[in-house]
Structure formats: structure tokens, C-alpha cells
Amino acid sequence: MNLKNVFLIFVVLMSIILASTSFIIESQGVELKSIVYTITYNPLENQGILVVEVNLYSSDLSTIEIPVRIFGGLETLEIVDYNYTGSIEYISIHYDDITGILQLDVKGEGSVEIVFNAVELLDDVLGAYALTIDTTELKGVINNPKIVFKIPGEVDVIYNSTEKGFRKYESGGYTVFEFSGVDAWTIIFQLELQETTTPNPTSTKTPAPDYALPIIIVVIIAIVAAIFIVLKWREKTLIVEKIDYTTDEASKQILKALKDSENKGLTQSDISRITGLPKSVVSRRVRRLEEEGLLEVKRIGNRNYVYLTSKGLELAKKILEKSRGERK
């Protein structure tokens, strides 16, 4: 066999390998059956364990991207372990702490559990705790994600932004907050104080002062103050806020990034990377701008891409022209 024939065989083999590799990477014969986030959390220490369980079927080796940072954008998550059941033939797992995206390269059918250490999922609000759950980034990925948030002991809910898709119940010594669907929730709660009693050896001692009324008054004042603070906070952070898009810096940066990309479509992670804005801010602004008809979000493969509408493009041009005028 001469050198020319050896070279031709080598070229053919390499072409076959590259073609098969390209097919594996691009293949998306995958079905997500369910995604469940289960959190066992200690509010006093502001840390706990998050388990993300993904039930799936993939006929070919496919890449699945799942948002994990759904707790308001301030949390710290560290992947520590994973396991799987069923007929999974291949699996590779990677978590990007910057984007908050969990990437699964997987082939087969079964359930995959990824375990994270979770810190700073709650905000302290004057002795109460604020929990934000936002699953809107899962829109188009799966219709009915489920979040189960377990807190040791009994809990009093003093504020709930919406009852839709939410329920609270007791189970095995835990208070459980359960969220279902694609939506956003804010829950403010307090841990119930456990009553303790000391045996009274004699009945002749002077009864202890009754502090019940002062304590009730203090608790009521704390609750009112907490609700006031959170409502003010929500005015600044949630999508219901009124935004002047010509002056709001975050909106301007998002519109500029999309226009500079020649409106070829960017993911929210791309926008966050380009603008330097926190992912939670990008998510809220994109939803608000989409509601106003300035942006549209399209599902391509297993990613959501953001585009300017004609209305959004006109606004982006006006904002950039105004910025140039101010610089002059």
C-alpha cells in the first residue's frame, strides 16, 4: 500500500469521525419529563442542601441546560455530588457558577440527581426571612417545574405575593413551601417561637409577670415594618415596577447589547456577560420589556434567544442617539 492510499484512508476515517461527532453534539432527541428542586434549609444559618432531580429521556447524546439559580440572584451554590438511576448510558455534568446554568450531556432514560451546597437563599428582613422563587427562565424548557422548600420546625407566613401555584404544609417536623409552574413568588415568614416551661416547685411563689401583651405588640410592629420594607423592595426589583426605558440604565444596556449584536439573538446569559448586569436583573428587565412589546423571546433548540421587535429597535436607536448627544 503506497503513501497516497494511506493518506486517502486517513482522510476518509477522519471525515467519518468528525461527521459522527457533529451529529452527537447537535442531536437533540431529548424529552424532559420533570424537574424538581428540593431544598432542605436552615434559616438561622442561612444555608442548606439543594437537590435538583431531572427525569428525562434522550435517544441520542444531547446537551441539556437547566437554570439552577432561581432564588433571587444572590445565592451561592456549589455542586458536591450527583447520582442517577434507570438506563442512563452516558452522563457528564457541569455547573457554571457565573451563569447559574447546569449543563447535562446525557444519553438514555432515567432520573439524575445533582446535589448542591446552598448559601444565602434568604434575605433577612427585620427578624423575618424573605424567600424569592423565580422559575420564569424555565419557560420553554418545561411547563411544570416543582420547587419544594423545607424548613425545620413551624413557620408563620406573614406575606405572600401570590397564592397561584403555592401551598404550605407540615411534614416530618418540617414546614414545606411548595411552588409549581412557571412564575415568580416572594414569601416572608417568621420562625415560630417554641414555648418552654419551668416546673414550679411550690404554689406559694408570686406568679411571673405576664409579658404576653408587650411581646404581641412588638411582633405586630415588626411584621408591619417587615411588610413595608419588602413592599418598597419589590417596587424596586419586581417586574411590576414602572420603568422609564430612556433613563433606566439596565434597560438601556440590554437594548444596546441587542442592537450592537445586529439583533441576531442573544441568550440572557449572553446579555449578562456583555452588560455586566446580574442575571436576576436581566431576567426581570427582559420579561418587562417583552410585556411592553419591545423584545420577543424565541425558543431555538433548548435555549431561549432574545430579539428586538421593530418597536424595540426604534427605542434603542433613540436611546443611543440621545446618549451620543449627551456626550457631545
Secondary structure, DSSP 8 states (H G I E B T S, - for coil): --HHHHHHHHHHHHHHHHHHHHHHHH---EEEEEEEEEEEEETTTTEEEEEEEEEEEEEEEEEEEEE---SSS--EEEEEEEEEEEEEEEEEEEEETTTTEEEEEEEEEEEEEEEEEEE--EEEETTEEEEEEE-GGGTTT-S--EEEEEEES-EEEEEES--TTEEEEEETTEEEEEEESS-EEEEEEEE---------S-SSS------HHHHHHHHHHHHHHHHHHHHHHHHHHSTTS---TTT-HHHHHHHHHHHHTTTS-B-HHHHHHHH---HHHHHHHHHHHHHTTSEEEEEETTEEEEEE-HHHHHHHHHHHHHHHHHH-
